């Protein structure tokens, strides 16, 4: 039982004269941990005295009727015998209580603390009724989402409440995937959990979105780029929550859907000088590959092409091949230890018998055939 000092003069006599009862107890007596004065209506306080050779327990009751009604349960629960004595407290003397006159410095401190406590409770209660929702949604990482067509797409979303005194409820009502131009596509994303009924300030919660990647468009083998948009409605306050909620959204997040086989970016013209054209391209690796072969092929009239070469960082270029009449040229590069969802740049060098310019290099670029396998 929690020990505390109690001023007996604080007992109210409005319901009758205070009543007391005295019990003999053993020297090692102590109140059980679960004992509470409030379990016995009318019991004001009780204590053990050790001023004599025989310890005693003294209990004070507001009225004799309270003593008669609850003394049996009180004695039974504390394993007490019949009271040694009991009766009314009479001829009581105490100073007149003036409510506005502080009794001590500690009383003043307690009064001020109680006042601030009451104001704080009013503030919290007002917030519980009229709090406005404030929720911040963000992705758990800033990287784009990568997935291969037909496989799972997943993303993590974090919700943080900005309301201090009451919990918020957040319902994720719209999850949409669309093209960069704003056209929605048929791709269902499931949110788990779909709602946060008890979002508390300082306790971020994480949701997981999952779906299935759509088929790749096949355009140049490049990943199809989409945007993930999430919208939610937040409510807070018992009264303000009845009049609609606050709409929240997450800035769009890029989703790249890769083809299930290596892809090639359309060649771009780099530099040209004399009879040489340089072309730049990128190889898209949707999976991890131990080895991948990049092959460039050129077909022309006899005497037009002098040589054809291809290079890439970290790759091994094989000796270019040419047909006997020098109309077909093949250059190949072998790449090793490719990582998934990575872009690998490469270069193609075409040497021609005649001087070139931008226009002629563009024409030759369209004649090149490039494969990755």
LUMVOMI-210534 format. One record per residue: x, y, z of N, C-alpha, C in turn. Coordinates in steps of 0.05 Angstrom, whole numbers, padded with zeros to 5 digits, always signed. Layout:
<rs>
XYZXYZXYZ...
</rs>
This chain:
<rs>
+00017-00024+00000+00000+00000+00000+00018+00025+00000+00011+00044-00016+00026+00069-00016+00023+00084+00010+00045+00091+00023+00044+00105+00048+00041+00135+00043+00026+00149+00060+00022+00178+00056+00015+00190+00083+00020+00215+00086+00013+00230+00110-00015+00242+00106-00032+00238+00125-00060+00248+00123-00066+00265+00148-00077+00288+00144-00085+00306+00165-00112+00299+00175-00114+00289+00199-00140+00280+00209-00161+00303+00210-00151+00328+00211-00169+00350+00212-00183+00355+00185-00174+00341+00164-00187+00343+00138-00212+00326+00136-00218+00310+00156-00241+00293+00156-00266+00310+00158-00286+00304+00141-00311+00319+00141-00330+00308+00162-00342+00325+00176-00362+00317+00197-00391+00323+00188-00394+00328+00163-00421+00336+00153-00441+00314+00157-00432+00288+00154-00451+00266+00156-00454+00255+00185-00441+00266+00204-00442+00256+00231-00415+00257+00244-00414+00250+00270-00389+00249+00285-00371+00227+00275-00345+00231+00272-00327+00210+00264-00328+00186+00283-00325+00163+00272-00326+00138+00288-00299+00124+00284-00289+00112+00306-00263+00098+00304-00266+00070+00315-00246+00053+00306-00245+00026+00316-00216+00018+00319-00209+00003+00341-00181-00004+00346-00179-00034+00347-00158-00045+00333-00154-00074+00331-00126-00081+00341-00123-00103+00355-00097-00114+00361-00086-00127+00336-00060-00123+00330-00048-00135+00307-00021-00147+00316-00010-00165+00299+00016-00176+00305+00038-00156+00299+00061-00161+00310+00084-00142+00307+00093-00139+00278+00089-00160+00262+00098-00159+00235+00075-00152+00215+00054-00141+00225+00031-00135+00208+00038-00112+00188+00028-00115+00164+00030-00093+00144+00007-00096+00125-00001-00074+00113-00024-00074+00095-00017-00089+00069-00035-00106+00059-00029-00119+00033-00026-00099+00011-00011-00107-00010-00006-00089-00032-00032-00081-00046-00051-00099-00047-00076-00093-00062-00097-00079-00045-00090-00073-00020-00110-00060-00002-00114-00031-00011-00139-00022-00012-00147+00005-00019-00168+00015+00000-00165+00039+00011-00185+00050+00029-00212+00054+00015-00210+00060-00011-00235+00065-00026-00253+00040-00029-00242+00017-00023-00259-00007-00025-00279-00009-00002-00277+00009+00017-00295+00008+00041-00308+00035+00044-00332+00039+00032-00345+00065+00034-00348+00075+00063-00340+00100+00067-00342+00111+00094-00316+00109+00110-00297+00092+00101-00271+00091+00114-00254+00114+00105-00245+00130+00125-00230+00154+00119-00200+00149+00118-00190+00136+00139-00162+00129+00139-00157+00107+00160-00135+00094+00158-00127+00074+00178-00097+00073+00180-00087+00066+00204-00058+00066+00208-00052+00047+00231-00026+00041+00233-00017+00023+00254-00001+00040+00274-00005+00036+00300+00010+00050+00321+00029+00030+00334+00053+00040+00341+00073+00023+00354+00083+00036+00379+00068+00055+00390+00077+00070+00413+00077+00052+00438+00062+00030+00439+00061+00013+00462+00074-00014+00454+00075-00032+00474+00087-00058+00469+00069-00075+00451+00044-00068+00449+00025-00083+00432+00017-00065+00408+00026-00072+00383+00017-00056+00360-00013-00057+00356-00024-00035+00347-00053-00033+00343-00058-00020+00315-00080-00028+00304-00090-00015+00279-00114+00002+00286-00113+00027+00278-00135+00046+00284-00148+00054+00257-00174+00051+00256-00189+00058+00232-00209+00080+00239-00212+00099+00221-00231+00122+00225-00252+00120+00203-00277+00122+00212-00300+00120+00195-00316+00146+00196-00329+00153+00175-00345+00178+00175-00369+00176+00193-00381+00152+00193-00405+00149+00210-00405+00121+00222-00421+00117+00243-00423+00091+00255-00437+00072+00236-00456+00081+00220-00469+00064+00201-00449+00052+00180-00430+00069+00172-00410+00059+00153-00393+00038+00167-00386+00042+00192-00371+00022+00207-00386-00004+00209-00412-00003+00216-00428-00027+00219-00430-00042+00192-00432-00027+00170-00437-00040+00144-00412-00053+00133-00388-00042+00138-00364-00051+00124-00342-00061+00143-00347-00061+00169-00326-00070+00188-00320-00099+00184-00341-00116+00179-00336-00145+00176-00318-00151+00152-00324-00138+00129-00307-00143+00106-00279-00132+00111-00277-00109+00124-00251-00097+00131-00234-00115+00148-00247-00127+00169-00233-00145+00187-00225-00171+00173-00243-00181+00157-00238-00207+00143-00214-00204+00124-00214-00183+00108-00193-00180+00088-00166-00174+00100-00165-00163+00124-00140-00157+00137-00133-00178+00159-00150-00199+00161-00146-00220+00181-00145-00209+00209-00165-00191+00216-00165-00178+00242-00186-00192+00260-00181-00191+00286-00200-00201+00306-00221-00180+00311-00239-00185+00329-00260-00166+00337-00246-00141+00348-00257-00117+00342-00244-00093+00351-00241-00093+00381-00218-00084+00390-00213-00081+00419-00231-00060+00431-00235-00039+00415-00253-00018+00424-00262-00003+00399-00285+00010+00402-00295+00027+00380-00314+00048+00392-00318+00069+00379-00337+00090+00389-00334+00116+00374-00347+00136+00384-00347+00162+00371-00324+00178+00381-00312+00194+00363-00293+00215+00371-00308+00240+00379-00305+00249+00404-00321+00271+00414-00303+00294+00423-00315+00317+00428-00301+00340+00438-00277+00347+00420-00282+00347+00394-00260+00352+00374-00255+00382+00372-00229+00390+00372-00221+00417+00369-00204+00420+00343-00211+00439+00327-00195+00444+00303-00198+00473+00295-00178+00484+00281-00180+00513+00273-00201+00516+00251-00212+00540+00250-00231+00546+00229-00217+00547+00202-00229+00533+00183-00217+00532+00156-00227+00556+00140-00207+00571+00130-00213+00594+00112-00202+00586+00085-00220+00582+00065-00213+00571+00040-00192+00587+00025-00193+00614+00029-00175+00631+00013-00148+00635+00026-00145+00626+00050-00120+00630+00065-00103+00605+00063-00080+00607+00050-00063+00583+00047-00052+00575+00073-00051+00548+00077-00041+00538+00102-00011+00536+00102+00002+00532+00079+00031+00529+00078+00040+00534+00049+00067+00535+00046+00078+00538+00020+00071+00514+00002+00072+00491+00014+00065+00467-00001+00036+00468-00011+00018+00479+00005-00010+00481-00004-00012+00500-00027+00004+00522-00026+00003+00541-00049+00013+00528-00074+00035+00513-00072+00046+00499-00095+00026+00479-00106+00013+00464-00089-00006+00445-00098-00030+00458-00111-00038+00481-00100-00061+00496-00112-00054+00506-00140-00030+00517-00143-00021+00526-00170-00019+00503-00189-00008+00480-00180-00006+00457-00197-00033+00447-00205-00052+00447-00186-00079+00438-00193-00092+00456-00213-00087+00483-00211-00098+00502-00230-00088+00497-00258-00061+00494-00260-00050+00488-00287-00058+00461-00297-00061+00442-00279-00071+00416-00288-00099+00417-00299-00116+00434-00286-00143+00437-00296-00144+00451-00323-00127+00472-00326-00125+00485-00352-00115+00466-00374-00095+00450-00367-00085+00431-00386-00106+00411-00394-00122+00402-00375-00144+00383-00381-00164+00396-00400-00171+00421-00395-00190+00435-00412-00178+00437-00441-00152+00444-00442-00140+00446-00469-00142+00419-00483-00135+00397-00469-00136+00371-00482-00164+00363-00490-00183+00371-00473-00211+00364-00480-00221+00380-00504-00212+00406-00505-00220+00422-00528-00207+00410-00554-00182+00402-00551-00169+00390-00575-00183+00365-00583-00192+00349-00564-00205+00324-00571-00231+00329-00586-00243+00352-00582-00268+00359-00596-00264+00373-00622-00244+00391-00623-00242+00409-00647-00215+00407-00661-00199+00387-00656-00173+00384-00669-00176+00381-00700-00159+00395-00714-00158+00393-00743-00138+00372-00752-00144+00356-00772-00125+00335-00780-00100+00347-00792-00078+00333-00788-00052+00341-00800-00035+00316-00802-00034+00305-00826-00019+00280-00830+00000+00284-00854+00024+00273-00851+00045+00275-00872+00050+00247-00882+00048+00244-00908+00053+00219-00921+00079+00220-00938+00095+00200-00936+00120+00200-00952+00128+00171-00957+00143+00167-00979+00154+00141-00985+00178+00135-00967+00182+00110-00960+00203+00102-00942+00231+00107-00954+00233+00107-00981+00258+00113-00994+00253+00130-01019+00274+00144-01027+00270+00163-01050+00275+00150-01077+00284+00125-01077+00290+00112-01103+00264+00105-01118+00267+00103-01144+00245+00095-01161+00238+00066-01155+00214+00057-01164+00206+00030-01161+00212+00015-01187+00226-00007-01185+00233-00023-01209+00219-00050-01207+00208-00060-01230+00197-00087-01231+00196-00096-01260+00196-00123-01263+00195-00135-01289+00166-00141-01295+00158-00139-01320+00130-00144-01328+00120-00170-01318+00096-00170-01307+00084-00194-01296+00092-00201-01268+00112-00187-01257+00121-00193-01229+00110-00172-01210+00116-00177-01184+00104-00160-01163+00117-00132-01162+00100-00112-01157+00109-00085-01153+00102-00079-01123+00121-00068-01109+00116-00062-01080+00129-00035-01073+00117-00022-01054+00128+00003-01044+00119+00007-01015+00135+00021-00999+00128+00026-00971+00122+00056-00967+00101+00061-00952+00092+00088-00947+00091+00093-00917+00100+00116-00908+00101+00123-00880+00082+00146-00874+00065+00143-00853+00046+00164-00845+00055+00174-00817+00055+00201-00815+00063+00214-00790+00041+00234-00783+00031+00233-00758+00011+00251-00749+00023+00277-00737+00011+00299-00743+00020+00325-00732+00001+00336-00711-00018+00320-00702-00037+00328-00681-00027+00318-00655-00024+00336-00635-00011+00328-00610-00028+00314-00590-00053+00322-00588-00069+00313-00565-00088+00290-00570-00095+00286-00595-00115+00265-00602-00104+00249-00625-00113+00224-00627-00105+00207-00650-00120+00215-00675-00109+00210-00698-00122+00214-00724-00130+00188-00736-00150+00189-00754-00156+00166-00770-00150+00173-00799-00138+00155-00813-00129+00160-00841-00140+00137-00859-00155+00144-00880-00166+00125-00899-00153+00129-00926-00140+00109-00936-00127+00110-00963-00148+00102-00983-00160+00122-00996-00183+00117-01013-00176+00115-01043-00152+00125-01051-00145+00124-01079-00115+00118-01083-00110+00097-01097-00082+00090-01105-00083+00087-01136-00070+00105-01150-00072+00106-01179-00044+00105-01192-00042+00089-01214-00018+00088-01230-00024+00100-01257-00008+00119-01266-00014+00132-01291+00012+00138-01307+00008+00144-01332+00030+00151-01349+00039+00180-01343+00063+00188-01352+00072+00216-01347+00053+00237-01357+00036+00230-01377+00016+00249-01387-00009+00249-01371-00012+00232-01351-00035+00232-01334-00056+00211-01341-00051+00194-01360-00070+00173-01367-00067+00149-01349-00089+00142-01336-00089+00119-01317-00087+00093-01332-00073+00073-01320-00071+00047-01332-00084+00026-01314-00089+00003-01325-00102-00018-01309-00081-00033-01293-00076-00022-01269-00057-00034-01251-00067-00030-01223-00076-00051-01210-00087-00049-01183-00065-00051-01162-00065-00032-01144-00046-00032-01122-00062-00034-01096-00055-00055-01080-00069-00060-01054-00053-00048-01031-00067-00034-01014-00054-00021-00990-00059-00039-00966-00038-00044-00950-00041-00060-00926-00026-00046-00903-00040-00036-00882-00069-00037-00880-00082-00015-00897-00108-00018-00904-00121+00002-00920-00128+00027-00905-00127+00026-00878-00134+00050-00862-00118+00049-00836-00114+00073-00824-00101+00075-00798-00121+00088-00779-00135+00073-00763-00156+00084-00746-00145+00099-00722-00120+00095-00715-00110+00107-00690-00081+00116-00694-00077+00136-00711-00050+00147-00716-00043+00168-00695-00022+00163-00680-00014+00180-00657+00011+00195-00664+00012+00220-00655+00036+00237-00660+00061+00224-00648+00083+00225-00663+00107+00213-00653+00110+00183-00657+00089+00171-00669+00090+00142-00674+00084+00136-00704+00104+00140-00722+00099+00135-00750+00090+00107-00755+00073+00103-00775+00064+00077-00783+00070+00073-00812+00077+00048-00819+00086+00041-00846+00065+00023-00859+00057+00030-00884+00039+00014-00900+00055+00003-00924+00045-00020-00934+00058-00033-00957+00038-00034-00979+00046-00025-01003+00029-00027-01027+00041-00048-01045+00023-00065-01055+00032-00086-01073+00013-00088-01097+00024-00097-01120+00008-00100-01144+00024-00117-01164+00013-00121-01188+00026-00137-01209+00033-00118-01232+00058-00119-01241+00067-00102-01263+00053-00109-01289+00044-00089-01304+00031-00095-01330+00051-00104-01350+00041-00114-01373+00059-00123-01395+00075-00099-01406+00099-00105-01414+00116-00084-01425+00106-00077-01453+00108-00051-01460+00099-00042-01486+00116-00051-01509+00142-00058-01503+00160-00067-01524+00173-00045-01539+00168-00020-01531+00179+00003-01545+00209+00005-01541+00225-00001-01561+00254+00001-01561+00267-00014-01539+00252-00031-01525+00264-00046-01503+00268-00030-01478+00263-00004-01478+00267+00013-01455+00245+00007-01434+00250+00012-01408+00230+00008-01388+00206+00028-01393+00182+00018-01388+00159+00036-01389+00158+00051-01362+00155+00077-01364+00155+00095-01341+00127+00103-01333+00120+00099-01308+00094+00106-01297+00098+00123-01272+00076+00132-01261+00077+00148-01237+00056+00137-01217+00064+00132-01192+00046+00123-01171+00037+00146-01155+00010+00149-01152-00002+00170-01136-00020+00158-01115-00017+00168-01090-00033+00158-01068-00048+00182-01055-00074+00178-01050-00090+00198-01038-00104+00187-01013-00106+00203-00992-00118+00194-00967-00135+00216-00955-00153+00208-00937-00170+00228-00923-00165+00223-00893-00158+00245-00879-00152+00244-00850-00173+00259-00835-00180+00248-00811-00199+00260-00793-00187+00261-00765-00195+00282-00750-00186+00285-00722-00207+00303-00708-00211+00297-00682-00230+00313-00667-00258+00301-00669-00271+00299-00646-00298+00286-00645-00319+00302-00660-00316+00329-00660-00336+00346-00674-00326+00353-00702-00301+00362-00705-00291+00369-00731-00290+00345-00750-00287+00321-00738-00286+00297-00754-00313+00290-00767-00335+00302-00757-00361+00297-00768-00366+00313-00794-00350+00333-00799-00354+00351-00822-00333+00347-00843-00329+00322-00851-00310+00316-00872-00282+00315-00861-00263+00309-00878-00235+00306-00869-00217+00322-00887-00191+00321-00882-00171+00335-00897-00159+00316-00918-00158+00324-00943-00146+00308-00964-00116+00311-00963-00102+00288-00964-00073+00287-00964-00064+00270-00988-00041+00276-00998-00030+00261-01020+00000+00259-01018+00012+00240-01033+00040+00237-01034+00050+00245-01061+00072+00260-01063+00083+00267-01089+00087+00242-01106+00082+00244-01132+00083+00220-01149+00111+00207-01148+00110+00180-01148+00135+00164-01148+00137+00149-01174+00161+00150-01186+00166+00137-01211+00166+00107-01209+00153+00093-01228+00154+00064-01230+00165+00057-01257+00186+00041-01258+00197+00031-01283+00189+00002-01286+00175-00004-01308+00168-00032-01314+00186-00041-01337+00203-00061-01331+00223-00071-01349+00212-00094-01365+00222-00097-01390+00216-00121-01406+00230-00145-01392+00219-00169-01397+00231-00193-01385+00255-00203-01400+00264-00188-01420+00289-00194-01434+00305-00169-01438+00331-00171-01443+00348-00147-01445+00338-00128-01467+00339-00102-01461+00329-00082-01480+00351-00064-01489+00347-00051-01512+00367-00033-01523+00354-00006-01529+00368+00015-01520+00359+00042-01526+00365+00049-01555+00349+00065-01567+00354+00073-01595+00380+00089-01596+00397+00083-01615+00423+00096-01617+00420+00126-01621+00439+00140-01610+00441+00169-01613+00468+00176-01626+00468+00196-01643+00492+00205-01656+00510+00219-01636+00535+00210-01635+00555+00224-01618+00571+00244-01634+00597+00237-01639+00613+00255-01655+00618+00244-01683+00625+00260-01701+00633+00251-01728+00656+00269-01738+00674+00256-01753+00697+00271-01764+00708+00255-01787+00715+00268-01808+00727+00255-01831+00707+00234-01842+00715+00209-01842+00697+00188-01851+00686+00170-01828+00688+00180-01803+00679+00164-01780+00654+00176-01767+00636+00157-01758+00612+00165-01743+00613+00149-01716+00608+00164-01694+00606+00151-01668+00577+00152-01659+00567+00129-01649+00540+00126-01640+00540+00117-01610+00521+00128-01595+00518+00122-01567+00492+00107-01561+00494+00087-01545+00470+00072-01538+00471+00061-01509+00449+00050-01499+00448+00038-01473+00435+00011-01474+00446-00007-01458+00435-00034-01456+00420-00035-01429+00394-00044-01430+00378-00046-01406+00378-00075-01396+00387-00079-01371+00389-00105-01359+00367-00109-01338+00345-00124-01345+00323-00127-01325+00329-00148-01304+00350-00164-01308+00356-00184-01288+00387-00185-01285+00396-00201-01266+00424-00206-01263+00433-00227-01283+00453-00221-01299+00463-00240-01319+00493-00245-01313+00501-00270-01316+00530-00276-01314+00545-00267-01339+00532-00271-01362+00544-00262-01387+00522-00253-01406+00528-00232-01422+00509-00222-01442+00525-00213-01466+00516-00220-01490+00530-00213-01515+00515-00191-01529+00529-00170-01536+00518-00148-01551+00530-00150-01579+00513-00151-01600+00523-00154-01628+00512-00131-01645+00530-00119-01660+00523-00097-01679+00529-00107-01707+00509-00103-01726+00512-00113-01753+00506-00090-01773+00523-00089-01793+00520-00069-01814+00520-00082-01842+00500-00075-01859+00499-00085-01886+00501-00061-01905+00518-00063-01925+00522-00041-01944+00531-00051-01971+00535-00033-01989+00546-00040-02015+00576-00044-02013+00587-00059-02031+00616-00063-02029+00632-00037-02030+00651-00034-02012+00669-00011-02012+00658+00013-01996+00634+00012-01986+00623+00035-01971+00634+00036-01943+00635+00013-01929+00643+00011-01901+00672+00001-01900+00688+00015-01884+00716+00006-01880+00718-00012-01856+00705-00004-01833+00706-00021-01809+00683-00015-01790+00678-00033-01772+00657-00030-01752+00667-00041-01725+00664-00025-01704+00673-00034-01677+00652-00026-01656+00652-00040-01634+00634-00034-01612+00650-00038-01586+00645-00020-01567+00659-00022-01541+00639-00015-01518+00645-00025-01494+00630-00018-01471+00648-00020-01447+00643-00005-01426+00660-00005-01402+00659-00032-01389+00681-00044-01385+00682-00070-01371+00677-00093-01389+00669-00089-01415+00663-00110-01433+00688-00119-01449+00686-00142-01461+00708-00153-01478+00699-00153-01507+00712-00136-01523+00705-00135-01551+00720-00156-01567+00704-00170-01583+00717-00191-01600+00726-00179-01626+00742-00194-01641+00752-00183-01667+00729-00180-01687+00726-00156-01698+00704-00152-01717+00706-00171-01741+00683-00178-01751+00682-00197-01774+00671-00182-01798+00680-00191-01822+00670-00179-01847+00667-00201-01868+00646-00198-01884+00642-00218-01905+00664-00216-01927+00666-00236-01944+00687-00236-01964+00685-00212-01983+00661-00204-01990+00658-00181-02008+00655-00155-01993+00659-00156-01966+00659-00132-01948+00633-00116-01950+00611-00131-01951+00585-00118-01950+00571-00121-01923+00580-00141-01908+00568-00146-01881+00591-00145-01861+00587-00128-01840+00606-00126-01818+00592-00132-01792+00606-00146-01774+00594-00153-01748+00615-00146-01726+00606-00131-01706+00623-00125-01683+00608-00135-01658+00622-00147-01639+00609-00159-01615+00624-00152-01590+00609-00149-01568+00621-00144-01541+00609-00163-01522+00625-00175-01505+00616-00194-01484+00617-00180-01457+00594-00178-01444+00592-00165-01418+00589-00186-01396+00601-00182-01372+00601-00201-01351+00589-00189-01325+00576-00206-01309+00566-00199-01283+00548-00174-01283+00528-00175-01300+00509-00153-01301+00489-00154-01278+00482-00131-01267+00463-00129-01246+00436-00122-01257+00415-00130-01241+00388-00124-01251+00381-00095-01247+00363-00086-01265+00354-00058-01265+00376-00038-01268+00396-00045-01286+00418-00027-01290+00420-00020-01320+00431+00003-01326+00435+00012-01353+00465+00011-01359+00473-00001-01381+00501-00004-01388+00505+00011-01415+00520+00033-01415+00525+00048-01439+00545+00034-01457+00542+00038-01483+00561+00026-01502+00565+00046-01525+00586+00041-01541+00592+00058-01564+00596+00041-01589+00588+00053-01612+00592+00040-01638+00608+00059-01655+00629+00049-01668+00645+00066-01686+00643+00054-01714+00634+00071-01732+00631+00062-01760+00650+00079-01778+00669+00067-01791+00687+00081-01809+00679+00076-01838+00675+00098-01853+00665+00097-01880+00687+00106-01900+00683+00099-01925+00703+00106-01945+00701+00135-01953+00678+00147-01949+00675+00175-01957+00672+00193-01932+00675+00219-01937+00671+00239-01916+00642+00239-01907+00638+00244-01881+00610+00243-01871+00603+00270-01858+00577+00274-01855+00567+00297-01840+00544+00287-01822+00530+00305-01809+00509+00296-01790+00487+00281-01804+00479+00290-01828+00457+00277-01842+00465+00249-01851+00489+00245-01862+00497+00219-01871+00500+00199-01848+00511+00209-01825+00514+00192-01801+00486+00183-01791+00466+00201-01792+00439+00193-01783+00428+00171-01801+00434+00173-01827+00424+00152-01846+00438+00126-01839+00464+00126-01835+00478+00101-01828+00469+00090-01801+00462+00107-01783+00453+00098-01756+00428+00080-01759+00410+00088-01777+00385+00073-01781+00390+00046-01795+00413+00043-01807+00419+00017-01821+00431-00004-01802+00440+00005-01779+00453-00014-01761+00432-00031-01747+00439-00056-01742+00421-00075-01728+00436-00085-01703+00423-00081-01680+00436-00088-01655+00419-00107-01639+00431-00128-01629+00417-00148-01613+00433-00154-01587+00418-00163-01566+00430-00171-01541+00419-00197-01533+00436-00217-01526+00426-00243-01519+00446-00258-01502
</rs>
